[in-house]
């Protein structure tokens, strides 16, 4: 899966941009605040329909523009070439086109193109609150399961209505509360979310642990644990819970309420085993809701469900969030993202595009070398950096390098790239030069 052409119009600090990246490693270099990360955000927007950093979607629009457009030609190994466009308007409205045809639902874009992003904004997956880990799970599962987005949106609305009822019951208790009907709806849309997370993390965890070992040259071992609010382990078939996931998350839901097309739903498995697991989880969810009903009415809020799930990451048996160094926490987050890449490749049948935002300066020599080795000839990648010194000659010789200055991008020749490296080396102080 490759981006063969990217066009931006009125997006962030780009009035207009046309970029023709290479099929392998693409390096965007330049000083800070020039627009390097904005290119990665545009590519990610096509894959997820969500901004990486903006609090409001309208923040993506160029200061003098009324709307922003991100358009790309995507080369896919299995389903062939596809032209994609996402537009953002004032008022945070969005529209999408596929092959030039407008679609009525933004969610239709999901599954047409896959990309994995990693940057400093991902470190809170390890260090932050549980909501960060829930958002991570939502974002990644949504790329391979549009049905998940639909269930999540429904669940979120039902949760809000149920919480309003519980607050009312706290103030004015009554025997005919009607809470049982809301319980059934909560279970109906919550159980599939839990089952998909369980399924996803079961497959993600061993991959992430192997990649983490590679990045640390087996000096450290990692464990990934899913910690669900609903305890369903006893109801699952023996052998379905691995060591990595022996202890059993949700971000922003889509606004659409669609009849989901399963064409690109790689987690919409539909097999009897998956349905049986969902039914077992639903029964556990239903029974546990009934057992805490009085406590929920007393506190006026829902105490059980996907909105209270979490994940845990251990390094050599120790909780990474609390006891890990910054380098260890960053490596855990990177291993998760590379595992996500591999899992998408497994589900979709071809490698996604990988986006790495200023990660080279934050990794030590060992992890940087291992990362570049992992990337080389595996997929199309986009890497941002302030200079080219972190890249060995054998990587630079096969990479496309682009110089970014104030919303303009020019491609370097190999000779220009080498000249920049020499100039950067001349500017180093004796201490920086080692």
Secondary structure as GFF3:
##gff-version 3
##sequence-region A 1 434
A	DSSP	beta_strand	2	11	.	.	.	ID=ss1
A	DSSP	beta_strand	14	19	.	.	.	ID=ss2
A	DSSP	beta_strand	25	29	.	.	.	ID=ss3
A	DSSP	alpha_helix	36	48	.	.	.	ID=ss4
A	DSSP	three_ten_helix	57	60	.	.	.	ID=ss5
A	DSSP	beta_strand	67	75	.	.	.	ID=ss6
A	DSSP	beta_strand	82	89	.	.	.	ID=ss7
A	DSSP	beta_strand	93	98	.	.	.	ID=ss8
A	DSSP	beta_strand	101	103	.	.	.	ID=ss9
A	DSSP	three_ten_helix	106	109	.	.	.	ID=ss10
A	DSSP	beta_strand	115	118	.	.	.	ID=ss11
A	DSSP	three_ten_helix	120	122	.	.	.	ID=ss12
A	DSSP	alpha_helix	124	127	.	.	.	ID=ss13
A	DSSP	alpha_helix	130	144	.	.	.	ID=ss14
A	DSSP	alpha_helix	146	171	.	.	.	ID=ss15
A	DSSP	alpha_helix	179	215	.	.	.	ID=ss16
A	DSSP	beta_strand	222	227	.	.	.	ID=ss17
A	DSSP	three_ten_helix	233	235	.	.	.	ID=ss18
A	DSSP	three_ten_helix	243	245	.	.	.	ID=ss19
A	DSSP	three_ten_helix	262	264	.	.	.	ID=ss20
A	DSSP	alpha_helix	272	291	.	.	.	ID=ss21
A	DSSP	alpha_helix	293	299	.	.	.	ID=ss22
A	DSSP	three_ten_helix	306	308	.	.	.	ID=ss23
A	DSSP	beta_strand	310	315	.	.	.	ID=ss24
A	DSSP	beta_strand	318	319	.	.	.	ID=ss25
A	DSSP	alpha_helix	320	323	.	.	.	ID=ss26
A	DSSP	alpha_helix	326	348	.	.	.	ID=ss27
A	DSSP	beta_strand	353	357	.	.	.	ID=ss28
A	DSSP	three_ten_helix	360	362	.	.	.	ID=ss29
A	DSSP	alpha_helix	365	375	.	.	.	ID=ss30
A	DSSP	beta_strand	381	385	.	.	.	ID=ss31
A	DSSP	alpha_helix	393	396	.	.	.	ID=ss32
A	DSSP	beta_strand	400	405	.	.	.	ID=ss33
A	DSSP	beta_strand	408	411	.	.	.	ID=ss34
A	DSSP	alpha_helix	414	427	.	.	.	ID=ss35
A	DSSP	alpha_helix	430	433	.	.	.	ID=ss36
###
